Amino acid sequence: MLMPEQRTAGCETVTLADGRRLAFTVTGPADGVPVIYCHGAIGTPIEATIDLQRITRALGVRYISPSRPGIGGSDPSPGRTVLDFADDIGELADALHLKRFSVVGVSAGGPYALALAYKLRGRVGRVAVCSSLSPLGPPHATPGVQKRVRLALGLLAQRPALCRVLGDAVLPAVAQRPGLVNRVISAHAAPAERGRLAGGHERAAASDSFLDAARYGVGGLVDDYLTYAGGWDFPLGEVYNEVHLWHGAGDPLVPVEHALQLAASLPRCQVFIDPDEGHHFFRSSLAEILAALVGYRPRASAAPTLAVNR
């Protein structure tokens, strides 16, 4: 039986059957309803989303956040596919003695969340994907994405080695001026989101998350993009779990057409589209998304109860 190994504060690793280390964090009560979180493209869960501790306690959720191969403290897995990550999570679930769990995936984590549902089947309950990509096409060739974003991602797809070199070269500057990360994020946020992203906690979380993801260089982030942009190796029509699909209509990075394609392809899908939100919908709606995912029902005598603001 694989056993978790303690690492730095708040972060653990498990050694997988092939010898690789998989890093993860856990937030919330030890006896809570387990939820596996599949993170986005440019960060790890090392710095908790604002209010995550309060929300997981209120909902009784054990929030388990692994870092994908080559990202943060997780060892690389050259040549992997989207579906291969499900095997890693199956081993992590065994190590944590999880018989059954729900899954949430955000942005680039959406494909991986759906892959878990397909591959692990009976072990996965409900699935939530927020601001998720779809197989509509690789992000660098998807209509509706801002031109400057398409050009940058196109270079990443065509010249990954060059992007690794350039990315590693600028990392020291980012470490010295972490506010640069938040400036980039805010530049691609919907107007309604910019005020929230300007908060001190959010700025620190964004920079810490990115720098942790790239602690050994940007190569893992580049490889991750090439993995999910290269196609999904499983059929969406055979994901039979109940899927909650959340998307902001004003998302400039993942256009709402991605959500519509997912909704048309998944057999059991509930769609929630907010006309005012953008790509950072998950941060503002975390409580609501998790409550729906785990079927949370507040007890009449419970005090204090969780407040979900919409």
PASEBA-1860 file (N, C-alpha, C; in nm, 3 decimals):
! residues 310
1> MLMPEQRT> 0.085/-0.120/0.000/0.000/0.000/0.000/0.088/0.124/0.000 ~ 0.063/0.217/-0.095/0.137/0.342/-0.098/0.095/0.429/0.019 ~ 0.193/0.495/0.077/0.165/0.582/0.191/0.213/0.723/0.161 ~ 0.134/0.824/0.202/0.179/0.962/0.183/0.305/0.989/0.265 ~ 0.389/1.078/0.216/0.511/1.117/0.284/0.504/1.266/0.311 ~ 0.534/1.307/0.435/0.526/1.448/0.469/0.639/1.525/0.402 ~ 0.608/1.643/0.348/0.711/1.729/0.289/0.710/1.863/0.361 ~ 0.704/1.969/0.285/0.701/2.101/0.345/0.565/2.126/0.408
9> AGCETVTL> 0.557/2.236/0.484/0.434/2.268/0.555/0.317/2.275/0.459 ~ 0.213/2.196/0.487/0.092/2.198/0.407/0.100/2.118/0.280 ~ 0.216/2.061/0.245/0.232/1.989/0.120/0.291/1.851/0.148 ~ 0.235/1.750/0.086/0.282/1.613/0.102/0.312/1.553/-0.034 ~ 0.379/1.438/-0.035/0.397/1.364/-0.159/0.362/1.218/-0.135 ~ 0.329/1.151/-0.242/0.314/1.006/-0.241/0.404/0.954/-0.353 ~ 0.472/0.843/-0.328/0.555/0.782/-0.431/0.471/0.680/-0.506 ~ 0.460/0.700/-0.637/0.377/0.614/-0.720/0.450/0.485/-0.755
17> ADGRRLAF> 0.378/0.394/-0.817/0.434/0.262/-0.846/0.556/0.268/-0.936 ~ 0.563/0.369/-1.024/0.678/0.380/-1.114/0.793/0.461/-1.055 ~ 0.780/0.498/-0.928/0.886/0.570/-0.858/0.873/0.720/-0.859 ~ 0.778/0.775/-0.937/0.760/0.920/-0.938/0.692/0.968/-0.810 ~ 0.724/1.092/-0.773/0.655/1.155/-0.662/0.539/1.239/-0.713 ~ 0.426/1.230/-0.646/0.310/1.314/-0.676/0.286/1.402/-0.554 ~ 0.292/1.534/-0.572/0.272/1.628/-0.463/0.126/1.666/-0.452 ~ 0.081/1.691/-0.330/-0.059/1.730/-0.309/-0.072/1.805/-0.178
25> TVTGPADG> -0.180/1.881/-0.167/-0.216/1.947/-0.042/-0.355/1.900/-0.002 ~ -0.385/1.911/0.125/-0.517/1.874/0.178/-0.568/1.988/0.265 ~ -0.691/2.029/0.242/-0.755/2.133/0.320/-0.891/2.081/0.366 ~ -0.930/2.118/0.488/-1.061/2.076/0.538/-1.052/1.961/0.636 ~ -1.164/1.922/0.695/-1.166/1.819/0.798/-1.125/1.682/0.745 ~ -1.053/1.607/0.827/-1.002/1.476/0.787/-1.116/1.379/0.756 ~ -1.231/1.397/0.820/-1.344/1.307/0.797/-1.445/1.367/0.699 ~ -1.404/1.471/0.625/-1.495/1.536/0.532/-1.517/1.456/0.405
33> VPVIYCHG> -1.614/1.499/0.326/-1.642/1.437/0.196/-1.524/1.465/0.103 ~ -1.457/1.363/0.051/-1.337/1.389/-0.030/-1.370/1.446/-0.167 ~ -1.297/1.550/-0.204/-1.307/1.612/-0.336/-1.165/1.629/-0.390 ~ -1.140/1.577/-0.509/-1.012/1.594/-0.576/-1.021/1.719/-0.664 ~ -0.926/1.811/-0.648/-0.923/1.934/-0.725/-0.815/1.927/-0.833 ~ -0.851/1.950/-0.958/-0.757/1.954/-1.070/-0.732/2.100/-1.106 ~ -0.611/2.145/-1.081/-0.579/2.287/-1.091/-0.568/2.335/-1.236 ~ -0.558/2.467/-1.252/-0.549/2.529/-1.384/-0.410/2.523/-1.443
41> AIGTPIEA> -0.384/2.612/-1.540/-0.265/2.597/-1.624/-0.138/2.653/-1.563 ~ -0.144/2.758/-1.483/-0.020/2.826/-1.445/0.002/2.833/-1.295 ~ -0.045/2.736/-1.222/-0.020/2.740/-1.079/-0.046/2.606/-1.013 ~ -0.007/2.597/-0.888/-0.037/2.481/-0.805/-0.126/2.527/-0.691 ~ -0.182/2.433/-0.615/-0.269/2.470/-0.502/-0.191/2.501/-0.374 ~ -0.061/2.535/-0.384/0.020/2.556/-0.264/-0.036/2.668/-0.176 ~ -0.092/2.772/-0.240/-0.153/2.883/-0.167/-0.304/2.873/-0.183 ~ -0.374/2.852/-0.073/-0.517/2.825/-0.080/-0.595/2.943/-0.136
49> TIDLQRIT> -0.696/2.911/-0.217/-0.789/3.013/-0.263/-0.851/3.081/-0.141 ~ -0.875/3.210/-0.153/-0.929/3.285/-0.042/-1.057/3.219/0.012 ~ -1.066/3.205/0.143/-1.181/3.148/0.213/-1.192/2.996/0.199 ~ -1.092/2.930/0.141/-1.102/2.785/0.124/-1.115/2.713/0.258 ~ -1.036/2.755/0.358/-1.044/2.691/0.489/-1.185/2.702/0.548 ~ -1.241/2.822/0.542/-1.375/2.843/0.599/-1.480/2.762/0.524 ~ -1.471/2.763/0.391/-1.572/2.697/0.309/-1.566/2.545/0.327 ~ -1.447/2.489/0.328/-1.437/2.343/0.344/-1.484/2.298/0.481
57> RALGVRYI> -1.457/2.379/0.583/-1.508/2.344/0.717/-1.660/2.351/0.720 ~ -1.717/2.457/0.663/-1.862/2.475/0.665/-1.934/2.364/0.588 ~ -1.875/2.320/0.476/-1.939/2.219/0.394/-1.902/2.077/0.435 ~ -1.801/2.063/0.519/-1.754/1.929/0.554/-1.685/1.861/0.438 ~ -1.598/1.935/0.368/-1.529/1.884/0.250/-1.380/1.864/0.280 ~ -1.328/1.750/0.243/-1.184/1.724/0.247/-1.130/1.749/0.107 ~ -1.063/1.860/0.088/-1.027/1.914/-0.044/-0.883/1.874/-0.074 ~ -0.866/1.782/-0.168/-0.735/1.722/-0.197/-0.688/1.774/-0.332
65> SPSRPGIG> -0.572/1.839/-0.333/-0.527/1.913/-0.451/-0.391/1.862/-0.499 ~ -0.388/1.769/-0.593/-0.260/1.721/-0.646/-0.204/1.814/-0.754 ~ -0.072/1.818/-0.765/-0.006/1.890/-0.874/0.026/1.792/-0.986 ~ -0.002/1.829/-1.108/0.021/1.737/-1.219/0.170/1.715/-1.244 ~ 0.206/1.611/-1.317/0.348/1.578/-1.339/0.429/1.696/-1.394 ~ 0.547/1.715/-1.335/0.636/1.821/-1.378/0.602/1.958/-1.322 ~ 0.495/1.968/-1.244/0.449/2.095/-1.188/0.464/2.092/-1.037 ~ 0.518/2.200/-0.979/0.538/2.203/-0.836/0.633/2.093/-0.791
73> GSDPSPGR> 0.591/2.017/-0.691/0.675/1.910/-0.639/0.652/1.775/-0.702 ~ 0.570/1.768/-0.809/0.543/1.641/-0.875/0.647/1.614/-0.985 ~ 0.698/1.492/-0.988/0.799/1.457/-1.088/0.739/1.452/-1.228 ~ 0.820/1.479/-1.330/0.771/1.474/-1.469/0.731/1.333/-1.510 ~ 0.648/1.327/-1.612/0.608/1.200/-1.673/0.609/1.220/-1.824 ~ 0.727/1.210/-1.887/0.741/1.241/-2.030/0.647/1.157/-2.117 ~ 0.585/1.223/-2.214/0.499/1.153/-2.308/0.363/1.115/-2.255 ~ 0.325/1.168/-2.139/0.196/1.131/-2.081/0.081/1.186/-2.163
81> TVLDFADD> -0.038/1.131/-2.138/-0.160/1.181/-2.199/-0.252/1.233/-2.089 ~ -0.362/1.296/-2.131/-0.460/1.344/-2.033/-0.510/1.228/-1.948 ~ -0.540/1.116/-2.012/-0.598/1.002/-1.940/-0.499/0.937/-1.845 ~ -0.369/0.948/-1.873/-0.269/0.888/-1.784/-0.276/0.945/-1.644 ~ -0.316/1.071/-1.632/-0.322/1.134/-1.499/-0.422/1.063/-1.409 ~ -0.522/1.001/-1.468/-0.620/0.928/-1.388/-0.555/0.813/-1.312 ~ -0.454/0.750/-1.371/-0.385/0.641/-1.302/-0.311/0.694/-1.179 ~ -0.249/0.813/-1.193/-0.182/0.873/-1.078/-0.281/0.900/-0.965
89> IGELADAL> -0.398/0.951/-1.001/-0.496/0.984/-0.898/-0.555/0.858/-0.836 ~ -0.568/0.752/-0.916/-0.612/0.625/-0.859/-0.516/0.577/-0.751 ~ -0.386/0.592/-0.775/-0.288/0.552/-0.675/-0.291/0.645/-0.554 ~ -0.310/0.775/-0.577/-0.322/0.868/-0.465/-0.444/0.835/-0.380 ~ -0.556/0.805/-0.444/-0.678/0.770/-0.371/-0.657/0.644/-0.288 ~ -0.583/0.547/-0.342/-0.553/0.426/-0.265/-0.470/0.461/-0.142 ~ -0.370/0.548/-0.160/-0.283/0.585/-0.049/-0.359/0.657/0.061 ~ -0.462/0.734/0.021/-0.541/0.809/0.118/-0.666/0.732/0.163
97> HLKRFSVV> -0.676/0.607/0.119/-0.788/0.518/0.157/-0.924/0.577/0.117 ~ -0.929/0.633/-0.004/-1.054/0.690/-0.055/-1.123/0.586/-0.143 ~ -1.238/0.541/-0.099/-1.313/0.447/-0.182/-1.388/0.520/-0.294 ~ -1.435/0.639/-0.262/-1.516/0.715/-0.357/-1.495/0.864/-0.329 ~ -1.496/0.945/-0.433/-1.471/1.087/-0.417/-1.533/1.162/-0.535 ~ -1.554/1.291/-0.515/-1.598/1.378/-0.623/-1.478/1.450/-0.680 ~ -1.497/1.516/-0.793/-1.386/1.581/-0.864/-1.430/1.718/-0.911 ~ -1.340/1.815/-0.900/-1.363/1.947/-0.959/-1.239/1.986/-1.038
105> GVSAGGPY> -1.260/2.038/-1.160/-1.150/2.081/-1.244/-1.175/2.221/-1.296 ~ -1.071/2.304/-1.295/-1.085/2.443/-1.335/-0.993/2.473/-1.453 ~ -1.047/2.536/-1.556/-0.971/2.577/-1.673/-0.900/2.456/-1.735 ~ -0.768/2.457/-1.740/-0.694/2.343/-1.797/-0.711/2.217/-1.714 ~ -0.762/2.228/-1.592/-0.789/2.111/-1.511/-0.917/2.040/-1.549 ~ -1.003/2.107/-1.629/-1.129/2.046/-1.670/-1.112/1.915/-1.746 ~ -1.025/1.910/-1.849/-1.004/1.784/-1.919/-0.960/1.671/-1.827 ~ -0.874/1.703/-1.731/-0.825/1.600/-1.639/-0.937/1.551/-1.545
113> ALALAYKL> -1.022/1.644/-1.500/-1.133/1.604/-1.413/-1.226/1.507/-1.486 ~ -1.255/1.536/-1.612/-1.342/1.447/-1.689/-1.273/1.315/-1.720 ~ -1.141/1.318/-1.738/-1.066/1.194/-1.760/-1.072/1.104/-1.636 ~ -1.068/1.163/-1.517/-1.081/1.083/-1.395/-1.216/1.013/-1.392 ~ -1.320/1.088/-1.426/-1.455/1.030/-1.426/-1.464/0.914/-1.523 ~ -1.404/0.930/-1.640/-1.409/0.823/-1.741/-1.327/0.701/-1.698 ~ -1.206/0.723/-1.651/-1.115/0.612/-1.624/-1.145/0.541/-1.492 ~ -1.177/0.619/-1.389/-1.197/0.560/-1.256/-1.343/0.525/-1.230
121> RGRVGRVA> -1.431/0.569/-1.314/-1.572/0.532/-1.317/-1.637/0.524/-1.180 ~ -1.658/0.404/-1.127/-1.736/0.387/-1.006/-1.679/0.454/-0.883 ~ -1.552/0.492/-0.885/-1.492/0.558/-0.769/-1.524/0.707/-0.765 ~ -1.568/0.762/-0.877/-1.593/0.906/-0.887/-1.743/0.932/-0.882 ~ -1.783/1.025/-0.795/-1.923/1.065/-0.787/-1.951/1.178/-0.884 ~ -2.002/1.288/-0.833/-2.027/1.403/-0.920/-1.896/1.468/-0.963 ~ -1.903/1.538/-1.076/-1.790/1.612/-1.130/-1.834/1.755/-1.156 ~ -1.749/1.851/-1.121/-1.774/1.991/-1.156/-1.656/2.040/-1.240
129> VCSSLSPL> -1.686/2.108/-1.350/-1.581/2.172/-1.429/-1.619/2.319/-1.445 ~ -1.521/2.405/-1.425/-1.547/2.549/-1.428/-1.447/2.616/-1.523 ~ -1.498/2.698/-1.614/-1.414/2.768/-1.712/-1.327/2.669/-1.788 ~ -1.383/2.554/-1.818/-1.305/2.443/-1.872/-1.288/2.450/-2.023 ~ -1.173/2.403/-2.066/-1.151/2.377/-2.207/-1.239/2.260/-2.252 ~ -1.255/2.248/-2.383/-1.324/2.134/-2.442/-1.238/2.084/-2.558 ~ -1.276/1.975/-2.623/-1.202/1.931/-2.742/-1.236/2.011/-2.868 ~ -1.297/2.129/-2.848/-1.333/2.214/-2.962/-1.213/2.240/-3.052
137> GPPHATPG> -1.095/2.243/-2.991/-0.971/2.265/-3.064/-0.865/2.309/-2.967 ~ -0.737/2.304/-3.004/-0.632/2.352/-2.914/-0.652/2.499/-2.884 ~ -0.623/2.545/-2.762/-0.648/2.684/-2.726/-0.585/2.785/-2.822 ~ -0.470/2.751/-2.880/-0.405/2.846/-2.971/-0.472/2.854/-3.108 ~ -0.573/2.771/-3.131/-0.644/2.774/-3.259/-0.794/2.782/-3.240 ~ -0.838/2.829/-3.123/-0.981/2.836/-3.094/-1.037/2.974/-3.126 ~ -1.140/2.984/-3.207/-1.203/3.114/-3.236/-1.253/3.179/-3.107 ~ -1.242/3.310/-3.100/-1.292/3.383/-2.985/-1.187/3.415/-2.882
145> VQKRVRLA> -1.072/3.344/-2.883/-0.964/3.374/-2.790/-0.891/3.498/-2.840 ~ -0.853/3.587/-2.747/-0.785/3.710/-2.786/-0.663/3.679/-2.873 ~ -0.639/3.765/-2.971/-0.532/3.740/-3.067/-0.396/3.726/-2.999 ~ -0.368/3.813/-2.903/-0.237/3.807/-2.838/-0.219/3.677/-2.761 ~ -0.329/3.625/-2.706/-0.322/3.497/-2.636/-0.299/3.384/-2.735 ~ -0.371/3.388/-2.847/-0.353/3.285/-2.950/-0.210/3.283/-3.003 ~ -0.152/3.401/-3.024/-0.016/3.408/-3.076/0.084/3.349/-2.975 ~ 0.066/3.384/-2.848/0.158/3.333/-2.745/0.146/3.181/-2.732
153> LGLLAQRP> 0.023/3.130/-2.733/0.005/2.986/-2.721/0.048/2.914/-2.848 ~ 0.032/2.980/-2.963/0.079/2.920/-3.087/0.230/2.902/-3.086 ~ 0.302/3.002/-3.034/0.447/2.990/-3.021/0.483/2.876/-2.926 ~ 0.406/2.864/-2.818/0.428/2.756/-2.722/0.412/2.620/-2.788 ~ 0.310/2.606/-2.871/0.286/2.479/-2.938/0.391/2.448/-3.044 ~ 0.440/2.551/-3.114/0.533/2.530/-3.225/0.679/2.527/-3.182 ~ 0.712/2.603/-3.078/0.851/2.613/-3.035/0.861/2.591/-2.884 ~ 0.822/2.474/-2.835/0.821/2.453/-2.689/0.959/2.464/-2.625
161> ALCRVLGD> 1.065/2.418/-2.695/1.199/2.426/-2.638/1.241/2.571/-2.617 ~ 1.213/2.655/-2.716/1.245/2.797/-2.704/1.167/2.859/-2.589 ~ 1.040/2.822/-2.575/0.958/2.878/-2.467/1.010/2.836/-2.329 ~ 1.061/2.716/-2.319/1.121/2.673/-2.192/1.240/2.761/-2.157 ~ 1.326/2.786/-2.255/1.445/2.868/-2.231/1.405/3.011/-2.192 ~ 1.314/3.070/-2.268/1.271/3.206/-2.240/1.200/3.215/-2.105 ~ 1.114/3.118/-2.078/1.042/3.119/-1.951/1.134/3.107/-1.832 ~ 1.230/3.018/-1.840/1.325/3.002/-1.729/1.409/3.127/-1.710
169> AVLPAVAQ> 1.437/3.198/-1.821/1.519/3.319/-1.813/1.448/3.431/-1.738 ~ 1.314/3.436/-1.747/1.241/3.546/-1.681/1.195/3.510/-1.540 ~ 1.210/3.387/-1.500/1.164/3.347/-1.366/1.229/3.429/-1.254 ~ 1.360/3.455/-1.259/1.418/3.537/-1.151/1.354/3.675/-1.140 ~ 1.318/3.735/-1.253/1.253/3.867/-1.250/1.115/3.856/-1.188 ~ 1.044/3.749/-1.219/0.911/3.729/-1.160/0.923/3.709/-1.009 ~ 1.024/3.634/-0.966/1.043/3.612/-0.823/1.074/3.744/-0.751 ~ 1.146/3.833/-0.818/1.178/3.963/-0.759/1.059/4.058/-0.761
177> RPGLVNRV> 0.974/4.043/-0.864/0.857/4.131/-0.879/0.733/4.046/-0.899 ~ 0.687/3.979/-0.793/0.574/3.886/-0.806/0.445/3.952/-0.852 ~ 0.436/4.084/-0.839/0.316/4.152/-0.885/0.294/4.140/-1.034 ~ 0.400/4.104/-1.109/0.387/4.088/-1.253/0.286/3.978/-1.287 ~ 0.282/3.873/-1.205/0.188/3.762/-1.229/0.045/3.813/-1.222 ~ 0.015/3.891/-1.120/-0.121/3.941/-1.104/-0.157/4.040/-1.214 ~ -0.060/4.116/-1.261/-0.087/4.210/-1.371/-0.128/4.135/-1.497 ~ -0.060/4.026/-1.525/-0.095/3.946/-1.642/-0.234/3.885/-1.626
185> ISAHAAPA> -0.261/3.832/-1.507/-0.392/3.771/-1.481/-0.503/3.875/-1.493 ~ -0.483/3.991/-1.433/-0.587/4.094/-1.435/-0.613/4.145/-1.576 ~ -0.508/4.145/-1.660/-0.524/4.192/-1.797/-0.617/4.104/-1.878 ~ -0.635/3.981/-1.833/-0.721/3.887/-1.905/-0.843/3.848/-1.821 ~ -0.883/3.939/-1.734/-1.000/3.916/-1.650/-1.118/3.999/-1.699 ~ -1.238/3.949/-1.671/-1.358/4.027/-1.702/-1.364/4.148/-1.608 ~ -1.427/4.260/-1.651/-1.433/4.380/-1.566/-1.485/4.353/-1.426 ~ -1.584/4.264/-1.413/-1.642/4.236/-1.281/-1.544/4.166/-1.189
193> ERGRLAGG> -1.438/4.107/-1.244/-1.345/4.028/-1.163/-1.223/4.108/-1.115 ~ -1.194/4.219/-1.179/-1.068/4.287/-1.153/-1.057/4.340/-1.011 ~ -1.168/4.387/-0.956/-1.165/4.434/-0.819/-1.131/4.323/-0.722 ~ -1.188/4.206/-0.742/-1.158/4.092/-0.653/-1.012/4.051/-0.663 ~ -0.958/4.050/-0.786/-0.820/4.007/-0.806/-0.720/4.106/-0.750 ~ -0.763/4.229/-0.723/-0.671/4.332/-0.674/-0.642/4.319/-0.525 ~ -0.718/4.234/-0.454/-0.697/4.217/-0.311/-0.560/4.160/-0.279 ~ -0.505/4.200/-0.164/-0.371/4.156/-0.127/-0.356/4.006/-0.120
201> HERAAASD> -0.455/3.937/-0.065/-0.446/3.791/-0.054/-0.446/3.729/-0.193 ~ -0.530/3.778/-0.281/-0.539/3.723/-0.416/-0.409/3.746/-0.492 ~ -0.349/3.863/-0.476/-0.223/3.890/-0.544/-0.115/3.795/-0.497 ~ -0.107/3.775/-0.365/-0.006/3.685/-0.310/-0.030/3.542/-0.354 ~ -0.158/3.501/-0.355/-0.190/3.363/-0.393/-0.150/3.337/-0.537 ~ -0.175/3.433/-0.627/-0.143/3.414/-0.768/0.006/3.399/-0.790 ~ 0.085/3.487/-0.729/0.230/3.481/-0.750/0.291/3.359/-0.683 ~ 0.248/3.327/-0.562/0.302/3.210/-0.492/0.269/3.082/-0.567
209> SFLDAARY> 0.146/3.075/-0.619/0.103/2.956/-0.691/0.185/2.936/-0.818 ~ 0.208/3.044/-0.893/0.287/3.032/-1.016/0.432/2.996/-0.985 ~ 0.492/3.063/-0.888/0.632/3.036/-0.857/0.651/2.895/-0.803 ~ 0.552/2.844/-0.730/0.562/2.706/-0.684/0.551/2.610/-0.802 ~ 0.461/2.639/-0.895/0.446/2.553/-1.012/0.575/2.545/-1.092 ~ 0.646/2.656/-1.098/0.769/2.663/-1.178/0.894/2.654/-1.091 ~ 0.885/2.589/-0.978/0.999/2.586/-0.886/1.122/2.519/-0.950 ~ 1.101/2.427/-1.044/1.211/2.363/-1.115/1.217/2.406/-1.261
217> GVGGLVDD> 1.158/2.521/-1.291/1.153/2.571/-1.428/1.014/2.558/-1.487 ~ 0.995/2.618/-1.604/0.863/2.621/-1.666/0.837/2.498/-1.753 ~ 0.932/2.408/-1.760/0.917/2.291/-1.848/0.793/2.210/-1.820 ~ 0.758/2.193/-1.691/0.638/2.116/-1.658/0.511/2.183/-1.706 ~ 0.507/2.316/-1.699/0.390/2.390/-1.747/0.379/2.380/-1.899 ~ 0.494/2.386/-1.967/0.494/2.372/-2.113/0.445/2.233/-2.152 ~ 0.499/2.131/-2.087/0.458/1.993/-2.119/0.310/1.972/-2.092 ~ 0.260/2.033/-1.985/0.118/2.019/-1.952/0.032/2.079/-2.062
225> YLTYAGGW> 0.071/2.196/-2.113/-0.005/2.257/-2.222/-0.004/2.166/-2.345 ~ 0.112/2.114/-2.381/0.120/2.027/-2.498/0.034/1.902/-2.480 ~ 0.019/1.857/-2.356/-0.061/1.737/-2.328/-0.208/1.761/-2.355 ~ -0.267/1.864/-2.291/-0.413/1.882/-2.309/-0.446/1.950/-2.442 ~ -0.353/2.025/-2.500/-0.380/2.087/-2.630/-0.364/1.987/-2.744 ~ -0.299/1.874/-2.716/-0.275/1.775/-2.819/-0.390/1.680/-2.843 ~ -0.499/1.697/-2.769/-0.615/1.609/-2.787/-0.644/1.527/-2.663 ~ -0.770/1.493/-2.649/-0.813/1.414/-2.533/-0.826/1.269/-2.577
233> DFPLGEVY> -0.768/1.179/-2.501/-0.765/1.037/-2.541/-0.875/0.956/-2.473 ~ -0.995/1.016/-2.465/-1.111/0.943/-2.412/-1.236/1.008/-2.470 ~ -1.347/0.933/-2.483/-1.470/0.988/-2.542/-1.558/1.056/-2.437 ~ -1.591/1.181/-2.460/-1.678/1.253/-2.367/-1.814/1.185/-2.354 ~ -1.860/1.124/-2.462/-1.991/1.060/-2.459/-1.999/0.941/-2.367 ~ -1.884/0.895/-2.315/-1.883/0.783/-2.222/-1.847/0.826/-2.080 ~ -1.859/0.955/-2.052/-1.849/1.005/-1.915/-1.991/1.010/-1.861 ~ -2.028/0.909/-1.784/-2.168/0.893/-1.743/-2.199/0.955/-1.608
241> NEVHLWHG> -2.100/1.014/-1.543/-2.123/1.080/-1.414/-2.209/1.204/-1.433 ~ -2.272/1.247/-1.326/-2.341/1.376/-1.327/-2.234/1.485/-1.328 ~ -2.238/1.571/-1.429/-2.139/1.676/-1.445/-2.205/1.813/-1.430 ~ -2.149/1.896/-1.342/-2.193/2.034/-1.327/-2.094/2.122/-1.404 ~ -2.144/2.195/-1.498/-2.060/2.275/-1.587/-2.084/2.423/-1.558 ~ -1.981/2.493/-1.510/-1.990/2.633/-1.472/-1.901/2.715/-1.567 ~ -1.954/2.827/-1.616/-1.875/2.907/-1.709/-1.921/3.052/-1.705 ~ -1.826/3.143/-1.719/-1.858/3.284/-1.730/-1.873/3.322/-1.876
249> AGDPLVPV> -1.982/3.387/-1.910/-2.008/3.424/-2.050/-1.905/3.523/-2.103 ~ -1.841/3.596/-2.012/-1.741/3.695/-2.054/-1.599/3.644/-2.047 ~ -1.579/3.514/-2.047/-1.445/3.457/-2.036/-1.365/3.485/-2.163 ~ -1.254/3.564/-2.153/-1.176/3.595/-2.273/-1.070/3.490/-2.306 ~ -1.043/3.400/-2.212/-0.939/3.299/-2.233/-0.996/3.166/-2.281 ~ -1.111/3.128/-2.226/-1.180/3.007/-2.270/-1.322/3.048/-2.308 ~ -1.346/3.079/-2.434/-1.478/3.128/-2.476/-1.589/3.031/-2.438 ~ -1.708/3.086/-2.419/-1.822/3.009/-2.372/-1.859/2.897/-2.469
257> EHALQLAA> -1.814/2.904/-2.594/-1.839/2.795/-2.689/-1.782/2.662/-2.640 ~ -1.675/2.668/-2.562/-1.620/2.546/-2.504/-1.724/2.480/-2.412 ~ -1.789/2.562/-2.330/-1.891/2.509/-2.239/-2.007/2.449/-2.318 ~ -2.044/2.514/-2.426/-2.157/2.464/-2.504/-2.123/2.330/-2.570 ~ -1.997/2.314/-2.614/-1.960/2.186/-2.673/-1.958/2.075/-2.568 ~ -1.906/2.107/-2.450/-1.908/2.008/-2.342/-2.050/1.968/-2.309 ~ -2.138/2.067/-2.297/-2.277/2.039/-2.262/-2.344/1.950/-2.366 ~ -2.309/1.970/-2.493/-2.369/1.889/-2.600/-2.313/1.749/-2.605
265> SLPRCQVF> -2.194/1.729/-2.548/-2.125/1.600/-2.560/-2.143/1.510/-2.438 ~ -2.169/1.569/-2.322/-2.176/1.489/-2.199/-2.318/1.437/-2.177 ~ -2.335/1.309/-2.145/-2.469/1.252/-2.131/-2.551/1.310/-2.017 ~ -2.485/1.344/-1.903/-2.558/1.393/-1.785/-2.492/1.523/-1.740 ~ -2.544/1.633/-1.787/-2.477/1.761/-1.765/-2.575/1.868/-1.723 ~ -2.542/1.940/-1.617/-2.617/2.058/-1.575/-2.530/2.179/-1.600 ~ -2.585/2.280/-1.665/-2.507/2.395/-1.709/-2.545/2.520/-1.629 ~ -2.442/2.591/-1.581/-2.461/2.716/-1.508/-2.371/2.821/-1.572
273> IDPDEGHH> -2.430/2.915/-1.645/-2.353/3.019/-1.712/-2.388/3.154/-1.653 ~ -2.288/3.226/-1.606/-2.309/3.359/-1.548/-2.273/3.464/-1.651 ~ -2.367/3.552/-1.684/-2.340/3.651/-1.790/-2.235/3.754/-1.755 ~ -2.207/3.773/-1.625/-2.115/3.879/-1.582/-1.974/3.830/-1.551 ~ -1.957/3.699/-1.537/-1.828/3.647/-1.494/-1.736/3.616/-1.612 ~ -1.606/3.606/-1.581/-1.506/3.572/-1.680/-1.432/3.445/-1.643 ~ -1.302/3.444/-1.664/-1.225/3.321/-1.646/-1.202/3.286/-1.499 ~ -1.223/3.382/-1.410/-1.195/3.356/-1.268/-1.324/3.332/-1.189
281> FFRSSLAE> -1.421/3.279/-1.258/-1.552/3.246/-1.201/-1.538/3.158/-1.077 ~ -1.445/3.063/-1.081/-1.432/2.966/-0.973/-1.402/3.033/-0.839 ~ -1.317/3.135/-0.841/-1.280/3.200/-0.715/-1.400/3.267/-0.649 ~ -1.486/3.328/-0.728/-1.601/3.398/-0.670/-1.714/3.303/-0.632 ~ -1.715/3.184/-0.690/-1.829/3.092/-0.672/-1.789/2.961/-0.607 ~ -1.674/2.958/-0.541/-1.623/2.833/-0.484/-1.723/2.766/-0.392 ~ -1.784/2.844/-0.302/-1.878/2.785/-0.206/-1.997/2.722/-0.276 ~ -2.051/2.793/-0.374/-2.168/2.743/-0.445/-2.134/2.617/-0.526
289> ILAALVGY> -2.018/2.617/-0.590/-1.979/2.503/-0.673/-1.957/2.379/-0.587 ~ -1.886/2.395/-0.475/-1.860/2.281/-0.389/-1.988/2.232/-0.322 ~ -2.075/2.324/-0.282/-2.201/2.284/-0.218/-2.285/2.198/-0.312 ~ -2.295/2.239/-0.439/-2.370/2.160/-0.537/-2.302/2.027/-0.564 ~ -2.169/2.028/-0.564/-2.093/1.907/-0.595/-2.116/1.798/-0.490 ~ -2.115/1.836/-0.364/-2.127/1.735/-0.257/-2.270/1.722/-0.207 ~ -2.364/1.794/-0.268/-2.503/1.784/-0.226/-2.527/1.838/-0.088 ~ -2.461/1.949/-0.054/-2.468/2.006/0.080/-2.608/2.055/0.112
297> RPRASAAP> -2.658/2.016/0.229/-2.786/2.063/0.278/-2.766/2.108/0.423 ~ -2.777/2.238/0.452/-2.754/2.285/0.589/-2.857/2.230/0.686 ~ -2.810/2.191/0.804/-2.902/2.143/0.909/-2.976/2.262/0.969 ~ -3.100/2.238/1.007/-3.182/2.346/1.062/-3.119/2.406/1.187 ~ -3.048/2.322/1.266/-2.990/2.370/1.391/-2.848/2.418/1.375 ~ -2.794/2.407/1.254/-2.653/2.441/1.233/-2.631/2.591/1.249 ~ -2.527/2.627/1.322/-2.491/2.767/1.338/-2.340/2.774/1.361 ~ -2.267/2.855/1.284/-2.321/2.936/1.175/-2.340/2.854/1.048
305> TLAVNR> -2.428/2.897/0.963/-2.449/2.830/0.836/-2.364/2.897/0.729 ~ -2.344/2.825/0.621/-2.266/2.877/0.508/-2.352/2.975/0.429 ~ -2.298/3.092/0.403/-2.368/3.191/0.321/-2.310/3.187/0.181 ~ -2.395/3.166/0.082/-2.353/3.166/-0.058/-2.412/3.291/-0.122 ~ -2.324/3.380/-0.166/-2.369/3.506/-0.223/-2.365/3.500/-0.375 ~ -2.477/3.524/-0.438/-2.485/3.530/-0.584/-2.558/3.655/-0.626
END
